[in-house]
Each structure stands twice: as C-alpha cells, then as structure tokens.
Amino acid sequence: MGNEQVRDRSLKTIEYHPYRWTREEDVDAFVGAFLSALEILQEAGLKIGFDELDMARRIYGASSGRVGMMLRIMKASLFQAKEGTLTIDAIARGWDLGLQGNGDVEPFFASEEPSDAALVRSYAAVMQKADVRIAPATLDEFEAARLVPLSK
C-alpha cells in the first residue's frame, strides 16, 4: 500500500466552495478579485461607468460568490459595452444573454442595491444545487437555508 499518510491525503476529497457573503475574509477576497478584473479592463482602455463597490455586491449575487462565474459574466458583458464604457446595463445584459438565458436579472441589477439577504440566498441556492449542506452562521443564512431547502 505504500505510504499510508500520502495515500490518505491523496484520496481525501477537496471542496472549493464559493465565497460566503457572511464571512468578512471571503467578502474581501471576492471584492479584491472583482476589483483586479476591473483594473485589468481599465488598463486595456475600457472606462468603468458604475460605482465599483456597488457593482461588487451585484456581481457577487449574480455569480453566487463564484469567481469563475464572475469572470464569465465580465467577459460576456464586454460585448455589451458601448462607446468604450462598461455600465451596469452592459453587465446585466451580458449576464442575461450570455449566461443565464432566463430574462430575469432581478434583484442584482435592479435600480436598488441588492440586500445582504438576497446575496446570502444566492450563495445558499448555488450550494443547494451542488447538494452541499451549509451550517447557518447568521440569521440571513438561517432564513436562506429555510427558503432554499436541501434535497437530502
């Protein structure tokens, strides 16, 4: 069987969960990744036509905390940018047409900023789709877990 310690480590399942909105370090990491993507776009000559931190909240909800999905949304939105400016409408349209296809961009790209509860529900929904249980740590997470029942 060889080295038991190496065997046990190599056979252990590793899960990479989306960033969780209720954990400060996760929020910082997600927002940092988003701001880095914006910085690269600006260096390439694209203008940003929205408040970056407001958009970080919105894109978190739309991506459910998944950086890979956030990057896909950003890529799709580049085709919607007009006159060299990336706007909230371009991102909403890119998300809708390029990734979701359901025509429903509420509440993440509505005129009002999404609530923390909506962001937590987004995270809980993607975890439910992956069939991964979450242990609620806040009231918003408890409510989201109640509204998004797991199928186990």
C-alpha positions as CSV (number, residue, x, y, z in Angstrom):
1,M,0.0,0.0,0.0
2,G,3.0,2.3,0.2
3,N,3.0,5.4,2.4
4,E,-0.3,5.5,4.4
5,Q,-0.1,9.2,5.1
6,V,0.3,10.1,1.4
7,R,-2.4,7.6,0.4
8,D,-4.9,9.2,2.9
9,R,-4.1,12.7,1.8
10,S,-4.3,11.9,-1.9
11,L,-7.7,10.2,-1.5
12,K,-9.3,12.9,0.6
13,T,-12.0,14.9,-1.2
14,I,-11.2,18.6,-1.5
15,E,-14.1,21.0,-1.8
16,Y,-13.7,24.6,-3.1
17,H,-16.8,26.4,-2.0
18,P,-17.9,29.8,-3.4
19,Y,-17.0,32.8,-1.3
20,R,-19.6,33.3,1.5
21,W,-21.1,36.8,1.9
22,T,-21.3,36.4,5.7
23,R,-17.6,35.9,6.2
24,E,-15.6,39.1,6.1
25,E,-12.4,37.4,4.7
26,D,-14.5,35.9,1.9
27,V,-16.1,39.2,1.0
28,D,-12.7,40.9,0.9
29,A,-11.3,38.1,-1.3
30,F,-14.2,38.2,-3.7
31,V,-14.3,42.0,-3.9
32,G,-10.5,42.0,-4.4
33,A,-10.8,39.6,-7.3
34,F,-13.5,41.8,-8.9
35,L,-11.5,45.0,-8.5
36,S,-8.5,43.3,-10.0
37,A,-10.6,42.3,-13.1
38,L,-11.8,45.9,-13.4
39,E,-8.2,47.2,-13.1
40,I,-7.1,45.0,-16.0
41,L,-10.1,46.2,-18.1
42,Q,-9.2,49.8,-17.3
43,E,-5.5,49.3,-18.3
44,A,-6.8,47.9,-21.6
45,G,-8.6,51.2,-22.2
46,L,-12.2,50.4,-21.0
47,K,-13.9,53.0,-18.9
48,I,-16.0,52.0,-15.9
49,G,-19.4,53.6,-15.7
50,F,-20.5,52.5,-12.2
51,D,-19.6,52.5,-8.6
52,E,-17.2,49.6,-8.2
53,L,-18.2,48.6,-4.7
54,D,-21.9,48.7,-5.5
55,M,-21.2,46.5,-8.6
56,A,-19.1,44.1,-6.5
57,R,-22.3,43.4,-4.4
58,R,-24.4,43.0,-7.5
59,I,-21.9,40.7,-9.3
60,Y,-21.5,38.7,-6.1
61,G,-25.2,37.9,-6.2
62,A,-25.3,37.2,-9.9
63,S,-22.3,34.8,-9.6
64,S,-23.3,33.4,-6.2
65,G,-19.8,34.1,-4.9
66,R,-18.0,32.1,-7.7
67,V,-15.0,34.0,-9.1
68,G,-15.0,31.9,-12.2
69,M,-18.6,32.8,-12.9
70,M,-17.9,36.4,-12.1
71,L,-15.2,36.4,-14.8
72,R,-17.6,34.7,-17.3
73,I,-20.1,37.5,-16.6
74,M,-17.5,40.2,-17.1
75,K,-16.4,38.6,-20.4
76,A,-19.9,38.3,-21.7
77,S,-20.6,42.0,-20.7
78,L,-17.7,43.3,-22.7
79,F,-19.7,42.6,-25.9
80,Q,-22.5,44.8,-24.5
81,A,-20.2,47.8,-23.6
82,K,-21.0,50.8,-25.7
83,E,-18.6,53.7,-26.6
84,G,-15.8,52.1,-24.6
85,T,-17.6,52.2,-21.3
86,L,-18.7,49.2,-19.2
87,T,-22.0,50.1,-17.5
88,I,-24.4,48.3,-15.2
89,D,-26.7,47.7,-18.1
90,A,-23.9,46.1,-20.1
91,I,-23.2,43.7,-17.3
92,A,-26.8,42.9,-16.7
93,R,-27.3,42.3,-20.4
94,G,-24.2,40.2,-20.6
95,W,-25.3,38.1,-17.7
96,D,-28.8,37.7,-19.0
97,L,-27.9,36.9,-22.6
98,G,-24.6,35.2,-22.2
99,L,-25.0,33.1,-19.1
100,Q,-28.5,32.8,-17.7
101,G,-30.9,33.0,-20.6
102,N,-33.9,33.4,-18.4
103,G,-34.5,37.1,-18.8
104,D,-34.6,37.6,-15.0
105,V,-31.9,39.9,-13.8
106,E,-33.7,40.9,-10.6
107,P,-32.7,41.8,-8.0
108,F,-29.0,42.0,-8.7
109,F,-29.1,44.6,-11.5
110,A,-32.3,46.4,-10.5
111,S,-32.1,50.1,-9.6
112,E,-31.9,49.3,-5.9
113,E,-28.8,47.7,-4.5
114,P,-29.4,44.1,-3.5
115,S,-29.8,43.3,0.2
116,D,-27.4,41.2,2.2
117,A,-30.3,38.7,2.5
118,A,-30.5,38.4,-1.3
119,L,-26.7,37.8,-1.5
120,V,-26.9,35.1,1.1
121,R,-29.9,33.5,-0.7
122,S,-27.8,33.4,-3.9
123,Y,-25.0,31.6,-2.1
124,A,-27.4,29.2,-0.4
125,A,-29.1,28.4,-3.8
126,V,-25.8,27.5,-5.5
127,M,-24.8,25.3,-2.6
128,Q,-28.2,23.6,-2.8
129,K,-27.7,23.0,-6.5
130,A,-24.4,21.4,-5.7
131,D,-26.1,19.3,-3.0
132,V,-23.8,20.7,-0.3
133,R,-25.2,21.5,3.1
134,I,-24.3,24.8,4.8
135,A,-24.4,25.3,8.5
136,P,-26.1,28.7,9.0
137,A,-24.0,31.1,11.0
138,T,-26.2,34.2,10.8
139,L,-29.9,35.0,10.7
140,D,-29.7,35.7,7.0
141,E,-28.1,32.3,6.4
142,F,-30.7,30.6,8.6
143,E,-33.5,32.3,6.6
144,A,-31.9,31.4,3.3
145,A,-31.5,27.8,4.4
146,R,-35.2,27.7,5.3
147,L,-36.2,29.2,1.9
148,V,-33.8,27.1,-0.1
149,P,-34.4,23.6,1.3
150,L,-31.8,21.0,0.6
151,S,-32.9,17.8,-1.2
152,K,-31.0,15.3,1.0
